[in-house]
Amino acid sequence: MIKKLSTIILILLIVATSLLALLACNGGSDSTIKVVVPDGAPAFAVAKLLRDSKTINGLNVNYEIVTSPDTLQAKVLNADIAIVPTNLASIVNKGAGAKLVAVNTFGNLYLVGRAQKEAFELKDIEGESVYSVGRNAVPDFTFQHIIKEKGLKNVDLRYVSAPTEVIPRLKSGDIKFAVLGEPSASLAVGQGVEILMSLSDLWAEVSGEGKLYPQASLIASNAFLKRAESHEFLNAFFALLEENASWIISNPSESALAVKAHGSLISANAVTADMLLRCNINPMRASTPQTKDSIDSYLKILFQFNPNSIGGSMVDINQLVLDF
């Protein structure tokens, strides 16, 4: 009986060992990298990858486009890699733990409206109402910072919950000015409405020479970074992001199809080369001096408006950013 039991145990051990070896060869659950991006410009930052890069460095990659801002943070906390608003990178860094790897989007916010004269200037909004999506949201803080630094004191800021509330009213002439991100800015153009100014350009003017507007960033979870292959994977992933940045401009229709196939709600008709150029998708490693300085400056400005927007306190930029 004992001999028979020993034989059974030995067989079970052999089977278990064989299964473990098989899982090791196939990578097991660790062989899949979870990548999460919000809909909009960040989705286009990975458009070519969605189409062509289901496997990178021998690892399977699962992409998810999140269409609801309300669920983004929860999705990000369960991801290996994500593109997020840069302020959220600071929040996640303090919570579950993640490093900021690169900046992907350097501002896709624009002042749109009806110019009253041929050479429009920002001071022309003095005494006017300007609509923005979300009171006390990051785009709101960005615009408030710009008009404050430009010395404008009589701008009536008004708020809506979605771009769809603004666009029809712009086209009907009911309102004159709004701050919109792409692709909403492009959808608003027509019937006398035009893109008047780039908030990225204005940000550079008021924030000092060389300061960029680091709107959305690539982050990697601390759990993922503990994996031996993480840095090699990130280098390959970043190279694909750089390739994608030029590809989408040359292939707007294919870009639209790629993001739509993964659940994007963006209208394919809105996707043009000009719109994609205005998304300012230009991946830069966060560890480069100019990028790191721009991130630090950006987070300090957001902190002045609302500490909770970056997680309640300033983060050490050298602890936030990953050198790779």
C-alpha positions, -999 to +999 in steps of 0.1 A: +000+000+000+028+024+010+047+014-022+016+021-043+011+055-026+047+064-032+044+056-068+012+078-072+030+107-055+060+103-077+038+103-108+020+135-096+053+152-090+065+143-125+032+157-140+034+189-119+071+194-129+062+189-165+034+214-163+056+240-147+082+235-174+055+239-200+042+271-184+078+284-182+083+278-220+050+296-228+056+324-203+025+316-182+004+346-172+036+367-171+040+364-208+012+390-214+018+427-210-013+448-202-013+482-218-040+507-210-046+541-228-075+566-226-094+573-257-084+603-278-048+614-285-032+587-263-050+561-283-035+574-315-001+574-297-003+536-300-024+532-332+003+514-352+010+491-322-026+482-320-025+470-356+010+455-358+025+448-324+005+421-306+039+406-296+070+426-286+103+409-277+085+376-275+059+388-250+022+390-259+007+425-255-029+431-246-041+467-254-072+484-239-086+518-249-106+532-219-135+554-231-147+566-197-126+589-176-144+576-145-129+541-149-094+551-161-076+552-128-089+517-118-079+503-151-044+519-148-039+503-114-043+469-130-020+476-160+017+470-166+021+500-189-003+529-194-005+563-210-022+587-186-025+624-179+008+634-164-009+645-131-023+610-128+012+596-132+021+615-100-009+602-082-002+566-092+034+570-083+024+577-047-002+550-045+002+516-061+036+527-075+047+534-110+075+553-128+071+579-154+089+566-185+082+591-212+060+620-223+038+610-252+016+641-259+028+676-256-006+693-255-036+689-277-056+718-263-067+747-284-086+779-282-113+778-308-139+803-318-149+832-340-121+857-346-134+892-347-104+904-367-079+890-391-049+889-367-064+873-335-046+879-302-052+863-269-061+897-254-091+896-277-109+873-252-108+900-225-144+908-215-156+876-233-169+842-221-147+812-227-162+777-223-141+748-210-148+711-202-147+704-165-143+730-137-111+724-117-099+698-143-063+700-156-073+718-189-091+744-168-060+749-146-038+751-177-059+778-193-063+798-160-025+797-156-020+811-191-045+839-189-032+849-154+004+850-167-007+870-197-023+896-174-059+890-185-083+898-156-117+900-172-123+866-188-156+849-179-148+812-175-177+789-180-179+751-178-197+722-195-194+685-189-186+674-224-174+689-258-207+679-274-224+706-253-201+733-268-196+724-305-232+730-317-233+763-298-201+775-314-213+767-349-247+784-343-229+815-330-245+812-295-210+813-280-178+828-293-149+809-276-140+775-261-110+755-250-112+721-267-088+692-271-083+672-303-103+657-320-131+679-306-113+711-318-113+698-353-150+688-351-158+724-341-142+739-371-166+752-398-194+777-401-171+805-391-154+787-363-117+782-365-087+771-344-073+803-330-044+794-307-025+764-294-024+763-256+009+744-259+024+775-276+009+798-251+022+775-223+058+778-236+054+816-238+044+820-201+064+791-186+099+801-197+122+791-225+124+755-233+094+745-212+071+720-228+035+711-220+037+675-209+000+666-211+001+628-212+028+604-202+038+567-204+041+550-170+052+515-160+041+498-128+067+490-101+055+454-103+063+453-140+097+470-136+108+442-112+107+418-141+141+410-156+129+418-191+112+451-183+138+475-194+145+456-227+108+456-233+104+493-226+132+502-250+115+482-278+081+496-269+095+532-269+111+527-303+077+515-317+060+547-302+086+568-320+078+550-353+041+554-347+043+592-343+053+597-379+032+568-392-001+581-380+005+614-399+010+596-431-018+571-425-047+588-408-074+564-422-055+534-411-049+550-377-086+556-373-094+520-382-068+507-357-082+526-327-119+520-337-111+482-338-101+485-302-132+503-290-124+540-296-155+562-298-137+588-320-155+595-353-133+582-381-144+613-402-126+635-377-093+618-382-071+638-406-034+644-408-039+679-396-058+668-366-032+642-357-004+668-361-023+690-336-024+661-311+014+668-306+023+631-303+060+632-300+075+606-275+104+618-254+121+599-227+113+615-193+149+612-182+162+638-207+169+671-189+144+692-208+116+668-204+123+662-168+124+699-161+091+704-180+074+677-160+086+692-127+075+727-136+041+715-149+034+695-117+044+725-095+019+747-113-009+722-109+000+719-072-005+756-068-040+754-082-050+722-063-026+699-045-050+670-049-046+672-087-012+656-083-018+635-052-017+660-024+020+668-023+049+674-047+068+643-057+106+642-060+110+644-098+140+620-096+119+595-078+090+598-102+110+595-135+126+563-147+161+565-161+162+540-190 
